[in-house]
């Protein structure tokens, strides 16, 4: 369980680091887009991201292990 948690956190940090290293100026554009969204829309976007993440985890566990 702890190993899976560390693996997940490591993958998140790797992807975030790649974004910051390869496209640092785009981060400001994305933040500006987020500021322009209503709080309800940001919440919906977050819920969709959670659902997509859970679905990917389920697929990986069910079909790839």
N, C-alpha and C positions, 0 to 999 in steps of 0.2 A: 504494500500500500504506500509506504513512504517512498519507495523507489519510483513508483508511478507518479507520485506528486512531484518529486524532483525532476523527473523526465518532462512532465508537462510544463513546469516552471522554466526549465532550461530551454524548451522549444519556444515558449512565448518570448523569453528574453532574446533568443537568437533572432527571431523574426523581427522583433522591435528594434534590435540593434542594426539589422540589415536595412530597415527602413530609414533609420536615422543616419546611417553611414552612406547609403547610396542616394538618398533624396532628401537632404536636410531642408531645402527650401520649400519642398512640397508640404512639409509638416505645417508650416504657417498657413498655407492655402486650405488644408484640411481643417485646421482649427477655426479659420474664418468661416468655412462652410458650416461647421458645428455651431458656431455662435449665431449664425443666421437662422438655424432651425429652431422651431418651438420646442419647449421642454417635452411635450407629448411625443413629438416626432423623434427626438433623441431617445426617449424611453422605448419607443417602438423599435428603433434601430438596435438598441441594446438587447431587447428581448429576442429579436431575430438572430442576432449574433450568438446569444446563448443557445437558442434552439439549434442553430447550425453546428455549434461546437459539440453539443450533446449528441446530435445525429452522427457527426464524424467519429466521436468516441465510440458510440454504439456499433457503427459499421466496422471500425477497427477491431473491437473486441469480438464481434460476432463472426466476421468473415475472414479476418486476417490473423487470428491467433490459433 
